[in-house]
Amino acid sequence: MNNIVVLELGIFAGSMYDVPNWQSYKTFDEAIEKFQNLHPNIRIKYRSGTLKNDYSEWLAQKIINGDEPDVFCVLPGDFNTFASIGIMKNLDELIKRDKSFNINRMYLNAIKFGQFQGVQYAIPKELDPQLMFVNKTLLKKEGIQVPKGNWTWEDFYNICRKITKDTDGDGKIDQFGSVGFNWKIAVYTNGEQFFDQSGKKAMFDSKGVIEAVKFVKALNDLNQNFKVNLEDFDNGRVAFRPFSFSAYKAYKTYPYRIIKYAQFDWECIKLPRGPNGRNASELNAMLFGISSRTKHTKEAWEFLKFITYNDEIQMDVLRYSHGIPVLRDVTESKKAEEELLKYNPEEEISVDTKVLSDVVEQSVVPPRFHKYDEAVEIADREIYQIIKGDKEVEDTLIKLNSELNDFLNQ
């Protein structure tokens, strides 16, 4: 028993994606049991009951006290900070030395998601791409076909223009084209980024970003200052809403499809692409890294590799979680299709696994740098004023770009 190595795992209770999930520990409990059977000299322990909203603070306190877990989940909002302060181990050499680990089985964007300034600090266990939720009942009522997968901003705008109207004759618009299609999604679907990879240069004065903000303002203007909200969508009065795959999977299954969206038929398709972009937006992922201070690097790497690279554990992502596997061949397997159909027995799943793979590979991974979240917040405030107000788009974005460059280089 003296040779037993005990690893601490840092995870939280509930869903990574803020959707209903009562099986959040099941995937880890099964993975731990299988891993310990394969490695009888290693034991994995974790603290249960920490909610996702409290997890960052809990982990930060553990880091301050010098007793962080050996392997831990890293929320996207914490990744840049943890990587920049050196608390996460550089995984490049471990990956290079391990001949049983072929990182090229993973989606390229999944690999990029765990990189900071070109170094691999974390590996995703599962992914969550964005799609477009379509109210099929509303489109059918207006005599409009559900758009094909390669649809454009022009198609999107034309449908929204036809849908947006006053249906009861009281002089107020009460039916709308979209909700939630914001400037960030528009920039990504137009093939643009907000900042360069170094985090030293803002790109809000580029033609593609200006084009994206103008498009969102035009969409918003269709609503004539009425503020469309998610309740309007839930009540069947809105045609389109960007939606994560995790939400699709959660609300398409019983009992949530009855509770949440029983009053209209709906489906998910790819997002519309801008003139220079593709039909995909920002990618989300559940990342895991290793503490740079662990005393058990070899064992921690074996466990990290097991939860991110083992075929059966990756298939459990489809069984017990709402993301999709990080291994492309697992996602596109016949077994994966069978697992997805178990949760959606009444109809053939419309978002098939190859479409999901395309969306993941076309998704955007934002650049990683320390001031990213603050810089986006500054941009968000100013662009909100453009979209909701009467500020001139191009001049305001050029001024914003200059201010952001000053902020990034302080």
Secondary structure as UniProt FT lines:
FT   TURN            2..3
FT   STRAND          5..10
FT   TURN            16..17
FT   TURN            24..25
FT   HELIX           26..38
FT   TURN            40..41
FT   STRAND          42..46
FT   HELIX           52..64
FT   TURN            65..66
FT   STRAND          71..74
FT   HELIX           76..85
FT   HELIX           92..97
FT   TURN            99..100
FT   HELIX           103..105
FT   HELIX           108..113
FT   STRAND          115..116
FT   TURN            117..118
FT   STRAND          119..120
FT   STRAND          123..128
FT   STRAND          130..135
FT   HELIX           136..141
FT   TURN            142..143
FT   TURN            149..150
FT   HELIX           153..163
FT   STRAND          175..178
FT   HELIX           183..189
FT   TURN            190..191
FT   TURN            197..198
FT   TURN            204..205
FT   HELIX           207..221
FT   TURN            222..225
FT   HELIX           230..234
FT   TURN            235..236
FT   STRAND          238..244
FT   HELIX           245..252
FT   TURN            254..255
FT   HELIX           256..259
FT   TURN            260..261
FT   STRAND          266..269
FT   TURN            275..276
FT   STRAND          284..291
FT   TURN            292..293
FT   HELIX           297..309
FT   HELIX           311..320
FT   STRAND          324..325
FT   HELIX           328..331
FT   HELIX           334..342
FT   TURN            345..346
FT   HELIX           353..362
FT   TURN            370..371
FT   HELIX           372..388
FT   HELIX           393..408
//
